[in-house]
Amino acid sequence: MEESAFNALAEAELARIESALEASGVDIDIEPKPGGILELEFDNGTKMIINRHTAAREIWVAAKSGGFHFRPLDGRWVNTRDGADLWAMLAALASAQAGEPVELNRAD
């Protein structure tokens, strides 16, 4: 995949993630940073970073429980280790860090 195509795909996904987090109703401070980075801070002071990694053509998530890499595959972003869906994992990771359920709905 060309770098420009990947960047456009990843930026669109990051924008959807930001919108879904804002719509979740959970108090998460979301700060978009230059270069395709979303920095999330939870009420308990923990942080999560979601960013595009252009060289690897992946979206990376750094959470309290570890780091995860996701590649685009058939219209989804899947974990490079086990094939898990980005959105399901984000909801679980955010729920764990927030200490309350975080539901994320992906809008196309």
C-alpha positions as CSV (number, residue, x, y, z in Angstrom):
1,M,0.0,0.0,0.0
2,E,1.3,3.4,-0.9
3,E,2.3,5.7,2.0
4,S,-0.3,8.3,1.1
5,A,-3.1,5.8,0.9
6,F,-2.1,4.3,4.2
7,N,-2.0,7.7,5.9
8,A,-5.4,8.6,4.6
9,L,-6.8,5.3,5.7
10,A,-5.2,5.5,9.2
11,E,-6.3,9.2,9.6
12,A,-9.9,8.3,8.8
13,E,-9.8,5.5,11.4
14,L,-8.2,7.7,14.0
15,A,-11.0,10.3,13.4
16,R,-13.6,7.6,13.9
17,I,-11.9,6.4,17.1
18,E,-11.9,9.9,18.4
19,S,-15.5,10.5,17.6
20,A,-16.5,7.1,19.2
21,L,-14.6,7.9,22.4
22,E,-16.2,11.3,22.6
23,A,-19.7,9.7,22.1
24,S,-19.1,6.9,24.7
25,G,-20.1,9.1,27.6
26,V,-17.0,8.2,29.6
27,D,-14.9,11.0,30.9
28,I,-11.7,10.6,28.8
29,D,-9.5,13.6,27.9
30,I,-8.7,13.1,24.2
31,E,-5.9,15.2,22.7
32,P,-5.1,14.8,19.0
33,K,-1.4,15.5,18.3
34,P,0.3,16.2,15.1
35,G,1.5,13.1,13.1
36,G,-1.5,10.9,13.6
37,I,-1.5,10.6,17.4
38,L,-4.4,10.4,19.8
39,E,-3.4,10.8,23.5
40,L,-6.1,9.7,25.9
41,E,-6.0,10.5,29.6
42,F,-8.4,8.8,32.0
43,D,-9.7,10.2,35.4
44,N,-7.2,8.0,37.3
45,G,-4.3,9.6,35.5
46,T,-3.4,6.7,33.2
47,K,-2.8,7.3,29.6
48,M,-3.3,5.5,26.3
49,I,-1.6,6.4,23.0
50,I,-3.2,5.5,19.7
51,N,-1.1,6.4,16.6
52,R,-0.4,5.5,13.0
53,H,2.9,4.0,12.3
54,T,3.5,4.7,8.6
55,A,6.7,2.8,8.1
56,A,5.0,-0.5,9.3
57,R,1.6,0.5,7.8
58,E,0.0,-0.1,11.2
59,I,-2.0,1.6,13.9
60,W,-0.3,1.1,17.3
61,V,-1.9,1.2,20.7
62,A,0.1,1.7,23.9
63,A,-2.1,0.9,26.9
64,K,-1.5,0.3,30.5
65,S,-1.6,-3.5,29.8
66,G,0.8,-3.4,26.9
67,G,1.4,-2.5,23.3
68,F,-0.6,-3.7,20.3
69,H,-0.2,-3.4,16.5
70,F,-3.0,-3.4,14.0
71,R,-3.0,-3.8,10.2
72,P,-5.7,-3.1,7.7
73,L,-7.3,-6.3,6.4
74,D,-10.6,-6.6,4.5
75,G,-12.0,-3.3,5.8
76,R,-11.0,-4.0,9.4
77,W,-7.9,-3.3,11.5
78,V,-6.7,-6.6,13.0
79,N,-4.1,-7.3,15.7
80,T,-0.9,-8.6,14.2
81,R,-0.5,-11.2,17.0
82,D,-3.9,-12.9,17.2
83,G,-6.2,-11.3,14.5
84,A,-8.4,-9.5,17.2
85,D,-10.4,-6.5,16.0
86,L,-9.1,-3.1,16.8
87,W,-12.4,-1.8,18.0
88,A,-13.2,-4.7,20.3
89,M,-9.7,-4.4,21.8
90,L,-9.9,-0.6,22.2
91,A,-13.2,-0.9,24.1
92,A,-11.8,-3.6,26.4
93,L,-8.5,-1.6,27.0
94,A,-10.3,1.7,27.6
95,S,-12.8,-0.1,29.9
96,A,-10.0,-1.5,31.9
97,Q,-8.2,1.8,32.2
98,A,-11.4,3.8,32.9
99,G,-12.7,1.4,35.5
100,E,-16.1,1.4,33.8
101,P,-17.6,0.0,30.6
102,V,-16.6,1.9,27.5
103,E,-18.7,1.1,24.4
104,L,-17.4,2.1,21.1
105,N,-19.5,2.2,18.0
106,R,-17.7,2.5,14.7
107,A,-19.4,4.9,12.3
108,D,-18.6,4.5,8.7
